[in-house]
Amino acid sequence: MSVMENSKLTVVGAGAVGSSVAYAALIRGSARHVALYDIAAPKVEAEVLDLAHGAQFTGSSDIIGGADVSVAAGSHVVVITAGAKQNPGQTRIELAGVNAGILRTMLPQLLEVAPNAIYVIVTNPCDVLTVIGQEATGLPPERIFASGTVLDTSRLRWRLAQRAGVSTSSVHAHIIGEHGDTEFPLWSHATIGSVPILDWEPLDGQPRFTKDELDRIAVEVRDAAYTVIRGKGATNYAIGLSSARIVEAILGDQHAILPVSTVLNDFHGIDGVALSVPSVVSAAGAKPIMNTAFSDHELGLLRHSADALRGAAATLR
């Protein structure tokens, strides 16, 4: 891909997610320079060394890192993954208090060394933390946003592609709303190729999708993270890849449409809460597509998601 000259990405947090973001960015060539920052010096130094040992196989990208925030100096994009991890049975909202405190401490330090960066929050609950982060920094909403439902959308498209018998890239569907329990698919716009999803005829002779089946798939996608966490303790590979994709849209000024989570301003009457909606992601950051159409039912679900997140954010102020 084409990236800005000497582009720099800093990943904050050297845990399973942060290390996976750095790894994905290196092997995809998402940025010319990748930095990994974590206050746990032995951990971050070991991760950087391990990644650097593979530099022969990652093209022109390089990796640095350490426990001093100065490693983030001059970054064009900062991806924040630091925070307490989600435990089995724990909802994303339950993580909010401790991770909000970490974010409030960390963001001013990062802004000192990377004042012009775009900040992408991956730490959960990412929607609530985006509101907290935007308020704490005063950055315009397009410059501090969450990875949102980019991963959830990838999960949905993979699952639908399996069932439909087509490539994942041929499925056009979005998960929107909260990155969490109130998220939902935008079925009114979902297509396979150019065919509305309920009209698709699977090529292997299987029956068409039904509304009940789509509802079951939506629940499966919503709960996918819990399934992975129960089995291995964390989700990391797919969020690493999806975060790298967001970074590429920014550094490549791609104007890609991705369902990231920004603090909304009069989006179908919703204000002051961060939700994932289809947005244009470019070197300027992320801007929601304001004329995205919803069915009445979908608009009700979006407002329900907004109400849930607004309440969660209010408890942290």
BELQUIHU-V644804 format. One record per residue. N is the residue number from 1. RES is the residue in one letter. PHI is phi in radians with two decimals (NA if undefined). Layout:
# BELQUIHU-V644804
N RES PHI
N RES PHI
This chain:
# BELQUIHU-V644804
1 M NA
2 S -1.63
3 V -2.15
4 M -1.09
5 E -1.10
6 N 0.98
7 S -1.10
8 K -2.28
9 L -1.99
10 T -1.97
11 V -1.85
12 V -1.74
13 G 1.91
14 A -1.87
15 G -1.36
16 A -1.04
17 V -1.27
18 G -1.05
19 S -1.13
20 S -1.23
21 V -1.09
22 A -1.07
23 Y -1.08
24 A -1.11
25 A -1.13
26 L -1.17
27 I -1.30
28 R -1.57
29 G 1.19
30 S -1.16
31 A -2.53
32 R -1.20
33 H -2.17
34 V -2.12
35 A -2.10
36 L -2.09
37 Y -2.14
38 D -2.75
39 I -1.29
40 A -1.50
41 A -1.01
42 P -1.04
43 K -1.14
44 V -1.18
45 E -1.14
46 A -1.19
47 E -1.13
48 V -1.10
49 L -1.08
50 D -1.08
51 L -1.16
52 A -1.12
53 H -1.09
54 G -1.72
55 A -1.03
56 Q -1.04
57 F -1.87
58 T -2.03
59 G 1.23
60 S -1.63
61 S -1.26
62 D -2.24
63 I -2.29
64 I -2.30
65 G 2.98
66 G 2.87
67 A -1.75
68 D -1.85
69 V -1.07
70 S -1.07
71 V -1.14
72 A -1.54
73 A -0.99
74 G 1.34
75 S -1.16
76 H -1.56
77 V -2.36
78 V -2.12
79 V -1.82
80 I -1.78
81 T -2.09
82 A -1.19
83 G 2.59
84 A -1.20
85 K -1.48
86 Q -1.41
87 N -1.61
88 P -0.96
89 G 1.45
90 Q -1.62
91 T -1.39
92 R -1.13
93 I -1.12
94 E -1.15
95 L -1.41
96 A -1.03
97 G -1.03
98 V -1.17
99 N -1.28
100 A -1.12
101 G -1.11
102 I -1.07
103 L -1.14
104 R -1.08
105 T -1.31
106 M -1.38
107 L -1.06
108 P -1.04
109 Q -1.16
110 L -1.18
111 L -1.12
112 E -1.10
113 V -1.73
114 A -2.37
115 P -1.22
116 N -1.85
117 A -1.30
118 I -1.68
119 Y -1.88
120 V -2.03
121 I -1.67
122 V -1.87
123 T -0.92
124 N -1.58
125 P -1.38
126 C -1.11
127 D -1.17
128 V -1.10
129 L -1.18
130 T -1.15
131 V -1.09
132 I -1.08
133 G -1.15
134 Q -1.17
135 E -1.17
136 A -1.23
137 T -1.75
138 G 1.30
139 L -1.15
140 P -1.09
141 P -0.98
142 E -1.23
143 R -1.76
144 I -2.47
145 F -2.58
146 A -1.79
147 S -1.10
148 G 1.00
149 T -1.85
150 V -1.07
151 L -1.19
152 D -1.03
153 T -1.13
154 S -1.11
155 R -1.06
156 L -1.10
157 R -1.14
158 W -1.08
159 R -1.17
160 L -1.14
161 A -1.11
162 Q -0.98
163 R -1.24
164 A -1.43
165 G 1.35
166 V -2.27
167 S -1.25
168 T -1.05
169 S -1.19
170 S -1.59
171 V -1.71
172 H -2.07
173 A -2.71
174 H -2.24
175 I -1.63
176 I -2.32
177 G 1.59
178 E -1.14
179 H -1.43
180 G 2.87
181 D -1.22
182 T -1.81
183 E -1.16
184 F -2.75
185 P -1.41
186 L -1.55
187 W -1.11
188 S -1.10
189 H -1.98
190 A -1.32
191 T -2.39
192 I -2.00
193 G 1.10
194 S -1.81
195 V -1.70
196 P -0.93
197 I -1.05
198 L -1.29
199 D -1.70
200 W -1.22
201 E -1.79
202 P -0.98
203 L -1.31
204 D -1.68
205 G 1.48
206 Q -1.21
207 P -1.19
208 R -1.11
209 F -1.09
210 T -2.05
211 K -1.08
212 D -1.12
213 E -1.16
214 L -1.09
215 D -1.10
216 R -1.16
217 I -1.12
218 A -1.06
219 V -1.15
220 E -1.04
221 V -1.18
222 R -1.01
223 D -1.66
224 A -1.04
225 A -1.08
226 Y -1.11
227 T -1.10
228 V -1.15
229 I -1.10
230 R -1.06
231 G -1.45
232 K -2.31
233 G 1.65
234 A -2.88
235 T -1.73
236 N -2.51
237 Y -1.14
238 A -1.20
239 I -1.22
240 G -1.08
241 L -1.17
242 S -1.20
243 S -1.16
244 A -1.06
245 R -1.10
246 I -1.11
247 V -1.01
248 E -1.11
249 A -1.12
250 I -1.30
251 L -1.19
252 G -1.57
253 D 0.84
254 Q -1.40
255 H 0.94
256 A -1.43
257 I -1.63
258 L -2.37
259 P -1.50
260 V -1.54
261 S -1.96
262 T -1.96
263 V -1.24
264 L -1.46
265 N -2.28
266 D 0.93
267 F -1.60
268 H 0.88
269 G 1.50
270 I -1.70
271 D -2.34
272 G 1.25
273 V -2.29
274 A -1.66
275 L -2.41
276 S -1.42
277 V -2.43
278 P -0.94
279 S -2.41
280 V -1.57
281 V -1.92
282 S -2.59
283 A -1.10
284 A -1.45
285 G 1.99
286 A -2.17
287 K -2.23
288 P -1.03
289 I -1.47
290 M -1.18
291 N -1.68
292 T -1.04
293 A -1.61
294 F -2.30
295 S -1.27
296 D -1.03
297 H -1.12
298 E -1.14
299 L -1.14
300 G -1.12
301 L -1.15
302 L -1.13
303 R -1.20
304 H -1.09
305 S -1.08
306 A -1.09
307 D -1.10
308 A -1.10
309 L -1.32
310 R -1.09
311 G -1.12
312 A -1.15
313 A -1.14
314 A -1.10
315 T -1.23
316 L -1.74
317 R -1.52
